[in-house]
């Protein structure tokens, strides 16, 4: 039986710690002053991984729900059978019973468990903001804390010349405790009516790291973009802004390389992640850049925080979170928009300066060089 534990929902292998120097969500939590003290186990939902020991903690895979024992198992079995037959019998009269059967079975498992069999903290991240599992309400009633954390700040639609477009329906979110990066993200949530929830500003939240180490010159500037997808993938996502396109991404990289080379500064470029759907025009441009003497390609699996700490400044594509990480680490940090689409006063910048021309970029690099 698990004792004092916290649970991390829907994380991968790179989000689990191998040493205290990796920038992943578990290490972030263990350093966070608001964490639950005296836990002895980190539980997670990353499949196909062996359990192991990390410092004085056990790291275990579970499905997120409490284990049942003895009479609890018998009660669960009979109630499970009842719910299954009930939902099938009334499927045309009360279809919601069948639709929600899986959720009801999870809720049943939590209701039958003793309070001590539940995690002290359950952590869910912002990849799936609208769906809060029904069982988490019961777990919360039994004393567990349900935390919803943002591992990114790139959550708002771009401001246009006519104002801010309609956002996704984030008023549908019903989490009771949010962990956000800063006041801008707090205001973002409050605009959707989340005034009764706890909103805690905790600074940048780490997510994942391969654990690899990079060696870059101190005379380097970190550059972070957003990989454009092929058109069919882009259309299928139904995105409201056509900003992350190969034309803009390539101009972003080419302008930065041109300015940095002119100032004898190395461009340490890290793409967001490996992407099999990356646009061919973008990939061809990367091949050209890799042949340039002042260009360094950073492994996408290396965490951004490490790259930023080993370089002297940071240039980010709007509105990636790396700009805020750099600011937090005390590095000069800007967004660069070569297209003229981004509005200089867009609140999505979180107070980070937005450079809108290659001349402004040149002046900024000269100022820190």
C-alpha atoms as one frame of an Amber mdcrd trajectory, in Angstrom:
protein
   0.000   0.000   0.000   1.222   3.477  -0.858   1.684   5.697   2.157   2.294
   9.444   1.866   2.379  10.094  -1.868   1.692  12.648  -4.591   0.507  11.773
  -8.084   1.509  13.314 -11.432  -1.074  12.776 -14.150  -0.224  12.245 -17.827
   3.529  12.774 -17.744   6.244  11.045 -19.734   9.606   9.524 -18.960  11.454
  12.848 -19.313   9.269  14.379 -16.615  10.618  11.952 -14.018  13.850  12.734
 -12.155  17.144  10.909 -12.476  19.135  13.505 -10.555  18.398  16.749  -8.748
  19.872  18.899 -11.546  17.301  18.048 -14.218  14.545  20.562 -14.893  11.384
  18.452 -14.828   8.030  18.754 -13.100   8.864  16.350 -10.276  12.059  18.189
  -9.342  10.175  21.469  -9.609   7.535  20.177  -7.213  10.130  18.936  -4.737
  11.704  22.417  -4.682   8.385  24.256  -4.502   7.721  25.791  -1.092   4.020
  24.956  -1.361   4.580  21.218  -1.773   3.270  18.636   0.643   5.981  17.854
   3.158   7.009  14.382   4.335   5.918  12.408   1.286   7.769   9.155   0.692
   6.505   8.258  -2.782   6.190   9.905  -6.185   3.418   8.219  -8.172   2.975
   8.786 -11.900   1.075   7.548 -14.947   4.020   7.162 -17.360   3.643   3.594
 -18.702   6.245   0.889 -19.275   8.718   2.204 -16.714  10.235   0.259 -13.858
   9.728   1.486 -10.323  12.856   2.927  -8.769  14.222   4.882  -5.843  15.161
   8.546  -6.148  17.012  10.008  -3.182  14.760   8.948  -0.287  11.643   8.633
  -2.418  10.035   5.674  -4.116   8.939   6.347  -7.705   5.974   4.177  -8.700
   3.617   3.757 -11.632  -0.102   3.719 -10.777  -3.241   4.474 -12.767  -3.988
   7.451 -10.536  -6.704   5.786  -8.516  -6.383   4.300  -5.015  -5.871   0.585
  -4.465  -8.710  -1.257  -2.760  -8.276  -4.043  -0.228 -10.367  -6.739   1.418
 -14.048  -5.917   1.714 -13.512  -2.841  -0.492 -12.724  -5.092  -3.462 -15.846
  -7.192  -2.905 -18.055  -4.110  -2.635 -16.470  -2.646  -5.752 -17.063  -5.848
  -7.712 -20.789  -6.054  -6.903 -21.393  -2.330  -7.411 -19.450  -2.460 -10.677
 -21.657  -5.280 -11.966 -24.750  -3.355 -10.867 -23.657  -0.168 -12.670 -22.811
  -2.045 -15.861 -26.194  -3.811 -16.032 -28.046  -0.647 -15.001 -26.396   1.425
 -17.729 -27.112  -1.241 -20.370 -30.720  -1.768 -19.285 -31.538   1.939 -19.326
 -29.275   2.888 -22.230 -32.144   4.350 -24.280 -33.933   5.962 -21.336 -30.916
   7.309 -19.449 -28.044   7.210 -21.966 -25.798   9.333 -19.757 -25.344   6.327
 -17.438 -23.711   4.375 -20.268 -21.786   7.374 -21.585 -20.339   8.109 -18.149
 -19.905   4.497 -17.067 -16.114   4.659 -17.087 -16.149   7.841 -15.025 -18.679
   6.422 -12.580 -16.526   3.343 -11.987 -13.534   5.547 -11.209 -15.664   7.635
  -8.870 -16.859   4.464  -7.155 -13.281   3.376  -6.563 -12.425   6.685  -4.899
 -15.593   6.664  -2.797 -14.830   3.182  -1.480 -11.213   3.990  -0.604 -10.097
   5.161   2.803  -8.852   8.743   2.947  -5.289   7.599   3.697  -5.199   5.595
   0.450  -5.500   8.753  -1.644  -2.624  10.959  -2.788  -1.938  14.094  -0.808
  -1.605  16.056  -4.062  -2.847  15.242  -7.556  -1.174  17.320 -10.279  -2.799
  17.829 -13.695  -1.285  19.963 -16.461  -2.621  22.396 -19.030  -2.629  20.092
 -22.069  -6.214  19.142 -21.221  -7.689  22.143 -19.420 -11.424  21.561 -19.866
 -11.771  18.015 -18.597 -11.632  17.583 -14.854 -12.221  13.937 -13.907 -15.343
  13.464 -11.810 -13.466  11.385  -9.260 -11.228  14.335  -8.352 -14.187  16.056
  -6.684 -14.604  13.075  -4.353 -10.855  12.933  -3.711 -10.901  16.625  -2.838
 -13.774  16.075  -0.406 -11.650  13.396   1.285  -8.746  15.797   1.820  -6.622
  15.504  -1.317  -5.429  18.652  -3.042  -6.172  18.854  -6.782  -3.609  21.072
  -8.527  -3.789  22.278 -12.115  -0.487  23.695 -13.365   0.481  25.607 -16.499
   3.786  24.428 -17.963   3.495  27.152 -20.615   2.387  30.772 -20.876   1.643
  30.636 -24.613  -2.088  30.282 -24.011  -3.672  33.482 -25.370  -4.769  34.388
 -28.873  -2.751  37.161 -30.519  -4.138  40.673 -30.332  -5.130  42.075 -33.728
  -5.549  45.656 -34.922  -9.228  45.394 -34.023  -8.563  44.078 -30.521  -8.452
  40.699 -28.828 -10.244  37.795 -30.537 -12.570  35.423 -28.725 -10.630  32.932
 -26.640 -11.248  29.247 -26.247 -14.026  28.599 -23.696 -11.813  28.448 -20.653
 -14.740  29.458 -18.468 -15.643  25.758 -18.704 -12.656  24.842 -16.551 -13.598
  23.950 -12.981 -10.289  23.352 -11.237 -10.117  24.616  -7.669  -6.374  25.351
  -7.397  -4.275  26.750 -10.250  -0.497  27.107 -10.327   0.477  29.926 -12.709
   3.698  31.687 -13.668   2.890  35.335 -12.966   0.257  38.042 -12.555  -0.438
  38.100 -16.298  -1.527  34.467 -16.145  -3.579  35.177 -13.020  -5.383  37.951
 -14.899  -5.857  35.587 -17.846  -7.771  33.138 -15.633  -9.778  35.834 -13.896
 -11.014  37.112 -17.255 -12.826  33.771 -17.535 -14.490  34.083 -14.158 -12.161
  31.928 -12.061 -12.409  34.237  -9.054 -13.384  31.593  -6.500 -10.486  29.273
  -7.304  -7.105  29.513  -5.624  -4.667  31.008  -8.157  -1.081  30.757  -6.968
   1.777  32.556  -8.755   4.845  30.308  -8.546   7.185  31.449 -11.356   8.263
  29.230 -14.282   7.159  25.620 -13.933   9.514  23.012 -15.366   8.019  20.192
 -17.376  10.519  17.729 -18.892  14.204  17.171 -19.579  16.216  14.407 -21.198
  18.918  14.893 -18.589  21.472  15.642 -21.289  24.136  18.306 -20.815  25.164
  20.893 -23.393  28.382  22.814 -23.826  27.967  26.190 -25.523  30.122  29.282
 -25.685  29.330  32.112 -23.277  29.289  34.313 -26.362  25.998  32.735 -27.446
  22.416  33.915 -27.521  19.661  31.344 -27.067  17.019  31.355 -29.805  13.651
  29.630 -29.481  11.041  29.362 -32.220   7.869  27.365 -32.888   8.110  24.670
 -35.544   5.503  25.208 -38.306   3.460  22.172 -39.295   2.489  20.988 -42.746
  -0.642  22.737 -44.010  -2.924  19.716 -43.566  -1.959  19.371 -39.912  -2.350
  23.096 -39.349  -5.857  23.089 -40.836  -6.875  20.045 -38.785  -5.927  21.878
 -35.586  -8.378  24.663 -36.392  -6.055  27.382 -35.135  -7.339  30.938 -35.159
  -4.075  32.662 -36.059  -1.862  31.877 -39.035   1.320  33.013 -37.364   3.359
  29.843 -36.991   4.005  29.415 -40.713   7.234  28.475 -42.526   7.523  31.946
 -44.056   7.509  33.704 -40.670   9.576  31.015 -38.923  12.273  31.095 -41.611
  12.442  34.884 -41.607  12.646  34.821 -37.807  15.676  32.520 -37.903  17.369
  34.151 -40.898  17.087  37.668 -39.469  18.468  36.577 -36.120  21.361  34.684
 -37.667  22.204  37.656 -39.889  22.315  40.061 -36.941  24.211  37.710 -34.615
  26.797  36.855 -37.269  27.328  40.561 -37.922  28.005  41.040 -34.204  30.192
  37.908 -33.950  27.739  36.166 -31.619  26.870  32.461 -31.787  23.251  31.500
 -32.397  22.255  28.628 -30.054  18.982  27.492 -31.612  16.631  25.035 -29.944
  13.454  23.925 -31.655  10.513  23.244 -29.357  10.369  19.493 -29.885  10.940
  16.816 -32.503   8.065  17.016 -34.955   7.458  14.513 -37.746   4.867  16.899
 -39.210   7.272  19.835 -39.528   6.876  21.820 -42.739   9.378  20.904 -45.464
  10.291  24.538 -46.204  11.224  25.019 -42.560  13.302  21.831 -42.468  15.177
  22.848 -45.619  16.017  26.201 -44.067  17.336  24.446 -40.961  19.661  22.366
 -43.136  21.128  25.568 -44.577  21.585  27.119 -41.139  23.357  24.034 -39.803
  26.127  24.645 -42.346  26.789  28.156 -41.021  29.804  28.696 -38.724  27.986
  30.744 -36.065  25.020  28.418 -35.729  24.618  25.695 -33.091  21.697  23.272
 -33.088  20.560  22.301 -29.593  18.993  18.878 -29.033  15.206  19.461 -28.723
  15.072  17.156 -25.688  17.431  19.408 -23.721  15.422  21.580 -21.356  15.201
  25.280 -22.192  16.285  26.397 -18.720  19.708  24.788 -19.103  20.202  26.435
 -22.509  19.235  29.837 -21.130  21.540  29.531 -18.130  24.514  28.775 -20.393
  23.939  31.669 -22.806  24.056  35.417 -22.295  20.645  36.441 -23.661  17.476
  35.056 -25.201  15.389  35.753 -28.316  12.010  34.022 -28.529   9.253  33.782
 -31.095   5.991  35.278 -29.799   4.740  34.150 -27.382   6.803  31.197 -26.238
   7.419  30.687 -22.521  11.199  30.730 -22.912  11.161  34.532 -22.836   9.786
  34.442 -19.298  12.221  31.739 -18.210  15.099  33.925 -19.415  13.727  36.937
 -17.562  13.390  34.810 -14.421  17.021  33.689 -14.803  18.213  37.296 -15.124
  19.055  37.147 -18.843  18.157  39.921 -21.324  15.051  38.629 -23.064  12.915
  39.771 -26.004  10.339  38.537 -28.454  11.128  39.106 -32.126   8.385  39.415
 -34.738   9.632  39.847 -38.329   6.129  39.881 -39.808   4.487  42.998 -38.387
   1.521  40.915 -37.235   2.167  41.111 -33.486   0.907  44.219 -31.706   3.534
  45.894 -29.526   1.150  46.195 -26.566  -0.164  42.618 -26.660  -0.719  41.453
 -23.077   0.314  37.928 -24.132   3.922  39.180 -23.999   3.729  39.280 -20.174
   5.709  42.510 -20.145   8.584  41.170 -22.289   9.695  43.676 -24.998   8.631
  42.895 -28.564  11.072  43.804 -31.345   9.327  44.326 -34.672  12.125  45.028
 -37.153  15.617  43.822 -37.957  16.928  47.297 -37.087  15.460  47.032 -33.577
  16.994  43.582 -33.276  20.387  44.955 -34.321  20.206  47.737 -31.727  19.221
  45.301 -28.994  22.082  42.895 -29.754  24.563  45.778 -29.849  23.267  46.888
 -26.458  24.036  43.573 -24.763  27.086  42.544 -26.760
